């Protein structure tokens, strides 16, 4: 794009955000209609000023505008990399600031595109020179440019004049002075190529404080509606003085008194910066305003916000590696606030090389001591890092002291110099050294993990419970961690390694942490079995009752109830067992659990005299085990016909249809024969005699079985058999004792 100015017309160029401003010291209308729709220059616009022409040119983030004079006029180009420019270096002397520049043009005044304040622009009739490093004085700001000189006067008497060898800033009777240069010359030189959005005054504190007082006086002297832009300027001064909270209040007042100012991109950006510097991360949303996008400086501040939200954010670290040099150019209070965070984020986020270069620029900065220790650790110098961590841990800065002590513990643990238990003990002593933010939360979280690794489950759970109570904002996440820790305790069989008393105490304290999942039901069953196996019935009973009531699922509740009923039966309390089963009843239970509960119900009911209820439940269950238990209950109750029927069912499930019988099977048949004989069930005895006796091996069991199932003596032919049976009878009481069911007879 070529703008048709003559050879005597000077030009200057500077950028704000994603827009480049080109100033020509001749007032001339320029027809931009032919550029409509052009991808590069279609959004450019022209503003005619009293003595100048201003072109606003939006520039993509990956492009830089350049100026070059030709015979046809000034050529404006958009290139991917900035050209090498010769610096316009300000020098101070005799109360004035001299800016040596080739082919100086004229000085024109334009309104600041963001704040509306006056900018003094010195044009040049030849390109190739620019102010590459911003400089500040008590009464002016010297801005970065792409060509020429741009100064923002901060006092009414400050002016910019053309001099024989360039330009000259003049002002107050006492003269003008420059702020001192910054450290890290190489990085500062690299920072020149980075694009900016904000312009913070950089001058001695006492001078800036006096200047702020003058700004406040000026604000008070103008109408309310005109105070907005001036309040933005004052807010920048406050930020440069380290008064972030006051700057935030000033910006809020500006938005209230001048709504148009409050809607500007400059307000959004400054309010976001003020919030971050004041530690109010959630109030820094203004930095997300899309109108701010397109500059390295905005990218840096957005990365700072990301790093504040997530320690060591790799995404923030990558942005900082490309833009962190800007921080070196900021006023000391801003630089000292953000530079440690930037360096630490780059180290933890995988950009240690960029962090090393940044730290090299400020080797003696005490604010960066923790970052230097982190860098040594990242570079593999564990011994050197430990030395520096230990020095910081004994220092006076409370935050660095706590962070360094934690890092030293972690590094020693990683090096195998201490055990998880020793690491936990050391962290425990640090727990209250720093309170109320992510650092304390990090210590608590790590301490819980170390206690878990050391097998100190009760302490791990106690720490998490305290955290849940002390930090209600993250209580849901902490409670989820509690549930997982308790589940891990059961999953890793840690309960099996605990003493009975410790297990009872831990389960009693954490009954509410039973997980409401299928896996949790398995873990609950494991815990209940472990408690049931303890030789502490008086402690286990109330605990199982508590766990039963706290179980989050019906299956879990039924499982605890089953084990509580078993414990009470074992302790001779059948009524308590029935109560436990009733209180834990739940529909749609797994078949195996329902069967176990039915068996317990039958035992408890039989012991309380409810034989009918017990046998009916077992008959409905219909399993081999249920048939055997039903027979046992009926035998004890001496209900021989019913016992015979139950045993007949049991035999049908346990005795194969053919082949020889094992001893255990013979004993089952002997029980059935005994019950049938007592019941006078001749049909059953006959069936046993003809169907089972031939399959039984010779021996005492067979002899007894033959005696019980023998036919009655009907004539003299049966006398020999009767004599043999008489001999067997004499041994019958003794032999039957071995097969008679043990236990009390139900009333």
C-alpha positions, 0 to 999 in steps of 0.5 A, a space after each residue: 500500500 502506498 500513500 501519496 505524500 511528497 518527499 518533504 512529508 515526514 512519517 511516524 509509526 507506533 502500535 497499540 494492541 493489534 492496531 498500528 497507527 501511522 502519522 503523517 505531518 501533512 493533512 491530506 484526504 486519502 481515498 481508501 475505497 480501492 482497498 475495500 475487501 483487501 485481506 491486508 489493508 481492507 480494514 484500514 481507516 483514515 482520520 484527518 487531524 488539524 495538522 496531520 493525517 492518521 491511518 489506523 491499520 489493524 494488523 494480524 498477530 503474525 505480521 508487522 507493519 513497516 514504512 519505506 519512502 519511495 518516489 510515489 510516497 510512503 510504502 506501508 508493508 506487512 511482513 512476518 518479522 520485524 526489520 532491523 532498525 537503528 535505535 533512537 537513543 534519548 540522552 539527558 542533559 541541561 534539563 532536556 532530553 535529546 533524541 538524535 534522529 536522521 531527517 527529522 520532520 515535524 512535531 504534531 499532536 494527536 489524541 491517544 487512540 486508547 485513552 484520549 490523552 495527547 501524544 506528541 509525535 516527531 516524524 521523520 522524512 526517512 525510515 530505518 530508525 525508531 525508539 526501541 526501548 521505552 523510557 520514562 521520566 517524571 513528566 513524560 513517557 517515551 513510547 516504543 515506535 516503529 519509526 520516529 518519536 512518540 511521547 506522552 506528556 504527563 505535565 502541561 509544560 512538557 513539549 517536543 521540538 524539532 532540533 538540528 540533529 533530531 528532537 528535543 523534549 523540554 518541560 518544567 523549569 527544573 528540567 526533565 530527567 530519564 528513568 534508569 535503564 533496566 538490567 538484562 540488556 540482551 533480553 531487553 533488546 529482544 523485548 523490543 520486537 514484542 508487541 505491547 498493549 499497556 504503557 506503565 510509567 517507569 520512573 523513581 518512586 518519589 517522582 511517580 508518587 508526586 506525579 500521581 498526586 498531580 494526576 489526582 488534582 487534575 482529575 478533581 478539576 474536570 467534570 465527572 464525565 471527562 474524568 474517565 480517561 484521566 482515571 485510566 492514566 492514574 490507574 497505570 501510575 498506581 500499578 507502577 507504584 505497586 498499588 494494585 488494590 487502589 488501581 482497581 478501585 480507581 478503575 471501578 470509579 472510572 467505569 461508574 463516572 464515565 460508562 464509555 470508559 468502562 466499556 473500552 478495551 483499555 479499561 478491560 485490560 487494566 482492570 484484569 492486570 490490577 486484579 492479578 497483581 492484587 491476587 484476585 484471579 477470578 476478577 481478571 476476566 477483562 483480560 479475555 476481552 477479544 478486543 485485546 487479542 493480538 499482542 505479546 503483552 496480552 498473551 503474557 498477562 493471560 499466561 500469568 493468569 493461567 499460571 496463577 490458576 495452575 502451578 507449572 502450567 505447560 501452556 502458560 510456560 510455553 507462552 511465557 518462554 516467548 514473551 517473558 522478556 517484557 517483564 524486565 521492562 516493567 516498573 519494579 513493583 510490577 516486575 517483582 510481583 510477576 517475575 518469580 511466577 513467570 520463572 517458576 512456571 517456565 521451570 515447572 512447565 518444561 521451559 527451563 532453558 528460557 527460565 535460565 536466560 531470564 534468571 541470568 539477566 537478574 542474578 542477584 534478585 532475591 525475589 528469584 531465589 526459589 526459582 533458582 533452586 527449582 532450576 538447579 533441581 530441574 537441571 539435575 543438580 539435586 545436591 545444589 538444589 537441596 542446599 538452596 532449599 535449606 537456605 530458603 527454609 531457614 530464611 525470613 520470607 514466609 512463603 518461600 520458607 514453606 515452599 522450599 521446605 516442602 520441596 526439600 522434603 520431596 527431593 529427599 524422598 525422591 533421592 531415597 534419603 528419607 522414608 514416606 513416614 519420615 517425609 510425612 512427619 516433616 510435612 506435618 510440622 510444616 502444615 501450619 507454617 502457611 495458611 489459607 491458599 493453594 500452598 496449604 492445600 498442596 501440603 495437606 494433599 501431599 501429606 495425606 498421600 504420604 500417610 497412605 504410602 506409609 500405611 498410616 491410613 487413620 492419619 491420612 483419612 483424618 487429614 482429609 476430613 480436616 481439609 474437607 471441614 476447613 476448605 468448604 469451597 473444595 469440599 466435594 473434591 476432598 470428599 471424593 478423595 476421602 472415598 477413594 482413600 477409604 476404598 483403597 484401604 479395603 482394596 489393598 487388604 490394609 485392613 488385614 494388617 491392622 490390629 483388631 483395635 485399630 481396625 474397629 476404631 478406623 471403621 467406626 470413625 469412617 463408616 460414612 465413607 462406604 462407597 456406593 458402587 458394585 466394587 464398594 459392595 465387595 469392599 464392604 463385604 471384605 470389611 464386614 468379614 474382617 470385623 466378624 473374624 475379630 475376637 471382639 464381639 462387644 466392639 464389633 456388634 455396635 460397629 457392624 450395626 453402624 456400618 449397616 445403617 450407613 451403607 449407601 446401597 441396599 446390597 451393602 446394608 443387607 451384607 452388613 446385616 447378615 454378618 451382624 446376625 451371624 455375630 449375634 447368633 454366635 453370641 447366643 442372641 437369636 432375637 437380636 439376629 432376627 432384628 438385624 436381618 429385619 432392619 437390613 432387609 432389601 429387595 432384589 438381593 444377589 441370590 448368594 446373599 439372599 440364601 445366606 440371610 435365609 439360612 441365618 433367619 432359619 437358625 434364629 427362628 428355630 432358636 426362638 421356637 418358630 420352627 414352622 417359619 424356619 422350615 418354611 423359609 428353608 423349603 422355599 429356598 430349596 437348596 441342598 444346604 437348606 434341606 440339610 438345615 431343615 432336617 437338622 432343625 426338625 430332628 432337634 424338634 423330634 418331628 420325625 415325619 417332617 425330618 424324614 421328608 426333609 432328609 429325603 429331599 436332601 438325599 435326592 440332591 446328594 446321593 447319585 443314582 448308581 455306584 458305590 457310596 462314600 462314607 459321607 454318603 452312607 452317613 446321610 443315608 443312615 440319618 434318613 433311615 434313623 428318622 424313617 424308623 422313628 417315624 414308622 415310615 415303612 415305605 421309606 425303609 423298604 426303599 432304602 433297604 432295596 435301593 441303597 443297601 447293596 451299594 454300601 461297603 461292609 462295615 459298622 455303618 452298613 450293619 447299623 443301616 441294615 438293622 434300621 431298615 430290616 423287615 419285621 420277624 414274621 416266622 421261624 425262618 427269620 429267627 437266625 436273622 433276628 439273632 444277628 440283629 439282636 447283637 447289633 441292637 446291643 451296640 446301637 445306642 453307642 453307634 447312633 450317638 455318633 450320628 445324632 444331631 448335636 445342639 439344644 432341642 427346641 421347646 
